[in-house]
Amino acid sequence: MKYEVLDATQREQFLDQGFVRVDNCFTPEAAAEYTSEIWTRLGYSPDDQSTWAESSIHMPTHHTFDVKTFAPKAWQAACELVGGEDRVKQPYTWGDGFIVNLYEGADRPWEDASSKAPGWHKDGDFFRHFLDSPEQGLLTLVLWSEVKHQGGATFVATDSVGHVARFLAQHPEGVLPNAFSAAGLINQCVGFAEATGEVGTVYLLHPYILHAKAQNVTRTPRYITNPPIQLREPMRFDREDPSDHSLVEQAVLRALGTERYHFEASHPREAIVPARVRAQQARKEEELRRLQSTN
């Protein structure tokens, strides 16, 4: 595998901590093209916090765009983590379905990242989880606004990949999203990070990493998206040539304490339609009415 973006230190960090940070993936001007209508869509005033009815909002997507063109540095780094462009299900797109954090947890004193923080989870409410699931070959945190300390960043459990990998290896029948024991897994973790950064920063995370929404005690609006990267085929941990294992796969093998591991799912793969899909469709219709009324 030829590495053009990720240096040796970043690659080792990914293997050891489950994530890597890539800065300057797009400009503030490029971000503004998609974020300029956020307040109209929300129906809130950015200058009047009394209009902020919800502390955090998962907005629906209106527009999508190809990451390879919009953020080629992030695209290349992602490909380097999953073993090459040919392993990615394309086109890989981002969209304007922003996750907005306005004042989540601002009613209580700041608490640093720990296993006691609320909301720890593994992403993926739309499929049955297996050790080799292709639905999430990589997770992303795309920062569309500046995200400062105590300003609603994402908490990341930096030693969670191993715990999740071993849990999934013990369940070849797969695990439904609502049966995932995130609480039991996070209590085994001792390493934590806060994903802060500038506009254009992209965090690339192992698909098994546990994470949680941090408090925004500063009440500074924070916008991110977290579109997963899907693989064309399930991951493999027993490739004929060990050097063909991606960094994502290598992290799993390291967690399992072996150089090769044969995995075979004992239950059919299963897609799930989460309740959030219906909720976001209703929100999208409301946003469209607001946008049309301003044109």
C-alpha positions as CSV (number, residue, x, y, z in Angstrom):
1,M,0.0,0.0,0.0
2,K,1.4,3.4,-1.0
3,Y,0.8,6.1,1.6
4,E,0.6,9.7,0.3
5,V,-1.2,11.5,3.1
6,L,-0.8,9.4,6.3
7,D,2.8,9.3,7.7
8,A,4.1,6.4,9.9
9,T,3.2,8.2,13.1
10,Q,-0.4,8.7,12.0
11,R,-0.7,5.1,10.8
12,E,0.6,3.8,14.2
13,Q,-1.8,6.1,16.0
14,F,-4.7,4.6,14.1
15,L,-3.6,1.1,15.0
16,D,-3.1,2.1,18.6
17,Q,-5.9,4.6,19.3
18,G,-8.4,3.9,16.5
19,F,-8.4,7.3,14.9
20,V,-6.4,9.8,13.0
21,R,-6.9,13.6,12.5
22,V,-6.5,15.1,9.0
23,D,-6.5,18.9,8.8
24,N,-7.2,21.3,6.0
25,C,-9.3,19.0,4.0
26,F,-11.5,21.9,2.7
27,T,-11.6,25.6,3.2
28,P,-14.0,27.7,5.3
29,E,-15.3,29.2,2.0
30,A,-16.1,25.7,0.7
31,A,-17.9,24.9,3.9
32,A,-19.9,28.1,3.8
33,E,-21.5,27.0,0.5
34,Y,-23.3,24.3,2.5
35,T,-23.7,25.8,6.0
36,S,-25.1,29.2,5.0
37,E,-28.7,28.1,5.2
38,I,-28.5,26.2,8.5
39,W,-30.3,28.8,10.5
40,T,-33.1,29.2,8.0
41,R,-33.5,25.5,7.9
42,L,-33.7,25.3,11.7
43,G,-36.0,28.2,12.0
44,Y,-33.8,29.7,14.7
45,S,-32.0,33.1,15.0
46,P,-28.3,32.8,15.5
47,D,-28.4,36.0,17.6
48,D,-31.3,35.0,19.8
49,Q,-30.7,31.9,21.9
50,S,-34.3,32.0,23.2
51,T,-35.3,30.7,19.7
52,W,-33.0,27.6,20.1
53,A,-35.8,25.1,21.0
54,E,-33.5,22.0,20.8
55,S,-30.1,21.6,22.3
56,S,-28.9,19.4,19.5
57,I,-30.4,18.5,16.1
58,H,-29.7,15.8,13.5
59,M,-30.7,17.6,10.4
60,P,-31.8,15.8,7.2
61,T,-29.8,15.8,4.0
62,H,-30.8,18.0,1.0
63,H,-27.6,17.9,-1.1
64,T,-24.8,15.4,-1.5
65,F,-21.5,15.7,-3.3
66,D,-18.5,13.5,-4.2
67,V,-15.8,13.5,-1.5
68,K,-13.1,12.7,-4.1
69,T,-13.7,16.1,-5.7
70,F,-14.7,18.2,-2.6
71,A,-12.0,16.9,-0.1
72,P,-9.4,14.9,-2.0
73,K,-7.0,14.8,1.0
74,A,-9.6,13.2,3.2
75,W,-10.6,10.8,0.4
76,Q,-7.0,9.7,-0.1
77,A,-6.4,9.3,3.7
78,A,-9.5,7.2,4.0
79,C,-8.4,5.0,1.1
80,E,-5.1,4.5,2.7
81,L,-6.8,3.2,5.9
82,V,-9.2,0.7,4.2
83,G,-6.6,-0.8,1.8
84,G,-7.1,1.2,-1.4
85,E,-9.7,3.0,-3.5
86,D,-10.8,-0.3,-5.1
87,R,-12.1,-1.5,-1.8
88,V,-14.5,1.5,-1.3
89,K,-18.1,1.4,-2.4
90,Q,-18.4,4.4,-4.7
91,P,-19.4,7.1,-5.1
92,Y,-18.6,8.1,-1.6
93,T,-20.5,11.2,-0.8
94,W,-20.9,13.7,2.0
95,G,-24.1,15.8,2.5
96,D,-25.6,18.7,4.4
97,G,-27.3,16.5,7.0
98,F,-25.6,18.4,9.8
99,I,-25.4,17.4,13.4
100,V,-25.8,20.7,15.2
101,N,-24.9,21.0,18.9
102,L,-26.1,24.3,20.3
103,Y,-26.1,23.8,24.1
104,E,-26.1,20.1,24.9
105,G,-25.4,19.6,28.6
106,A,-24.9,23.4,29.2
107,D,-27.1,23.1,32.3
108,R,-24.4,21.3,34.2
109,P,-20.7,21.8,35.0
110,W,-18.2,20.6,32.4
111,E,-17.0,17.0,32.8
112,D,-13.9,15.7,30.9
113,A,-14.3,12.6,28.8
114,S,-14.6,9.4,30.8
115,S,-16.7,6.2,30.8
116,K,-19.2,8.0,33.0
117,A,-20.2,10.5,30.2
118,P,-23.7,9.8,28.8
119,G,-24.4,8.6,25.3
120,W,-21.6,6.2,24.4
121,H,-22.4,4.1,21.4
122,K,-21.2,2.3,18.3
123,D,-22.5,3.8,15.1
124,G,-24.7,1.7,12.7
125,D,-28.4,1.7,13.4
126,F,-29.1,0.4,9.9
127,F,-27.6,-3.1,9.8
128,R,-26.8,-6.3,11.8
129,H,-23.3,-6.0,13.0
130,F,-20.6,-8.6,12.3
131,L,-16.9,-8.6,12.8
132,D,-16.4,-8.1,9.0
133,S,-19.4,-5.8,8.3
134,P,-18.8,-3.8,5.0
135,E,-21.6,-1.3,5.8
136,Q,-19.1,0.7,7.9
137,G,-15.5,0.3,6.8
138,L,-14.6,3.6,8.4
139,L,-16.3,6.3,10.4
140,T,-15.8,10.0,9.9
141,L,-16.2,13.2,11.8
142,V,-16.3,16.1,9.4
143,L,-16.0,19.5,11.1
144,W,-18.0,22.2,9.3
145,S,-17.5,24.7,12.1
146,E,-14.6,25.4,14.5
147,V,-15.0,23.0,17.4
148,K,-13.2,24.1,20.6
149,H,-12.7,22.4,24.0
150,Q,-16.0,22.3,25.9
151,G,-17.8,23.4,22.7
152,G,-19.7,20.2,21.8
153,A,-17.0,18.1,20.3
154,T,-17.2,14.3,20.1
155,F,-15.7,12.2,22.8
156,V,-13.7,9.2,21.5
157,A,-12.8,6.1,23.5
158,T,-9.3,5.5,22.2
159,D,-9.0,1.9,23.5
160,S,-12.5,0.7,22.5
161,V,-11.6,-0.9,19.2
162,G,-10.2,-4.0,20.9
163,H,-13.1,-4.5,23.2
164,V,-15.6,-4.2,20.4
165,A,-13.6,-6.5,18.1
166,R,-13.4,-9.2,20.7
167,F,-17.1,-8.8,21.5
168,L,-18.1,-9.2,17.8
169,A,-15.7,-12.2,17.3
170,Q,-17.7,-13.9,20.0
171,H,-21.0,-13.3,18.1
172,P,-20.7,-14.8,14.6
173,E,-24.5,-14.6,14.5
174,G,-24.2,-10.8,14.5
175,V,-25.6,-8.2,16.8
176,L,-28.6,-6.0,16.2
177,P,-28.1,-2.3,17.0
178,N,-30.4,-2.3,19.9
179,A,-28.7,-5.3,21.4
180,F,-25.2,-3.8,21.4
181,S,-23.9,-3.6,25.0
182,A,-22.2,-0.2,24.7
183,A,-22.4,0.4,28.4
184,G,-20.7,-2.8,29.2
185,L,-17.9,-2.1,26.7
186,I,-17.2,1.5,27.6
187,N,-16.7,0.5,31.2
188,Q,-13.7,-1.5,30.1
189,C,-12.1,1.6,28.5
190,V,-9.6,3.9,30.1
191,G,-8.4,6.1,27.1
192,F,-10.4,9.1,25.9
193,A,-10.0,12.0,23.5
194,E,-12.0,15.1,22.6
195,A,-12.2,15.6,18.8
196,T,-11.7,19.4,18.5
197,G,-10.5,21.2,15.4
198,E,-10.9,23.8,12.7
199,V,-13.3,24.1,9.8
200,G,-12.0,21.5,7.3
201,T,-10.6,19.1,9.9
202,V,-11.7,15.5,9.3
203,Y,-11.3,12.7,11.9
204,L,-11.2,9.2,10.4
205,L,-12.1,6.5,12.9
206,H,-12.1,2.8,13.1
207,P,-15.7,1.5,12.6
208,Y,-15.6,-0.2,16.0
209,I,-14.7,2.9,18.0
210,L,-17.1,4.0,20.7
211,H,-17.9,7.7,20.9
212,A,-20.3,10.1,22.5
213,K,-21.6,13.7,22.1
214,A,-19.8,16.0,24.4
215,Q,-21.3,18.9,26.3
216,N,-21.4,22.3,24.7
217,V,-21.1,24.5,27.8
218,T,-19.8,27.5,25.7
219,R,-23.1,27.5,23.7
220,T,-21.1,28.1,20.5
221,P,-23.0,26.5,17.6
222,R,-21.1,23.4,16.4
223,Y,-21.8,21.7,13.0
224,I,-20.4,18.3,12.0
225,T,-21.4,15.4,9.8
226,N,-20.4,11.7,10.3
227,P,-21.0,9.8,7.0
228,P,-19.5,6.3,7.1
229,I,-17.4,4.8,4.3
230,Q,-18.9,1.6,3.0
231,L,-16.8,-1.2,1.6
232,R,-17.5,-3.1,-1.6
233,E,-17.0,-6.4,0.2
234,P,-16.8,-7.6,3.8
235,M,-13.5,-7.2,5.6
236,R,-11.1,-10.1,5.6
237,F,-8.7,-11.1,8.4
238,D,-7.1,-14.1,6.6
239,R,-5.8,-12.7,3.4
240,E,-3.3,-14.9,1.6
241,D,-0.7,-12.1,1.7
242,P,-0.7,-10.5,5.2
243,S,0.6,-7.2,3.7
244,D,-2.8,-6.9,2.0
245,H,-4.6,-6.4,5.3
246,S,-5.8,-2.9,5.5
247,L,-5.0,-0.8,8.6
248,V,-8.6,-1.2,9.7
249,E,-8.2,-5.0,9.5
250,Q,-4.7,-4.9,11.1
251,A,-6.2,-3.1,14.1
252,V,-8.8,-6.0,14.5
253,L,-6.1,-8.6,14.2
254,R,-4.0,-6.8,16.8
255,A,-7.0,-6.7,19.2
256,L,-7.5,-10.4,18.7
257,G,-3.8,-11.1,19.3
258,T,-3.3,-13.0,16.0
259,E,-1.9,-12.5,12.5
260,R,-4.7,-14.3,10.8
261,Y,-8.3,-14.9,11.7
262,H,-11.0,-16.7,9.8
263,F,-14.4,-15.3,10.3
264,E,-17.6,-16.7,8.9
265,A,-21.0,-15.1,9.7
266,S,-23.5,-17.7,11.0
267,H,-26.6,-15.5,10.2
268,P,-27.7,-13.7,7.1
269,R,-26.7,-10.1,6.8
270,E,-29.6,-7.8,7.5
271,A,-30.5,-4.2,6.7
272,I,-32.6,-2.3,9.1
273,V,-34.7,0.9,8.6
274,P,-34.2,3.0,11.8
275,A,-37.0,5.2,13.2
276,R,-34.8,8.3,12.6
277,V,-35.4,8.0,8.9
278,R,-39.1,8.8,9.3
279,A,-38.4,11.6,11.7
280,Q,-35.8,13.2,9.4
281,Q,-38.2,13.0,6.5
282,A,-40.8,15.1,8.5
283,R,-38.0,17.5,9.5
284,K,-36.9,17.8,5.9
285,E,-40.4,18.8,4.8
286,E,-40.4,21.5,7.4
287,E,-37.0,22.8,6.3
288,L,-38.1,22.9,2.7
289,R,-41.1,25.1,3.6
290,R,-38.8,27.5,5.5
291,L,-36.3,27.7,2.6
292,Q,-39.1,28.3,0.1
293,S,-40.6,31.1,2.2
294,T,-37.3,33.0,2.1
295,N,-36.9,32.7,-1.7
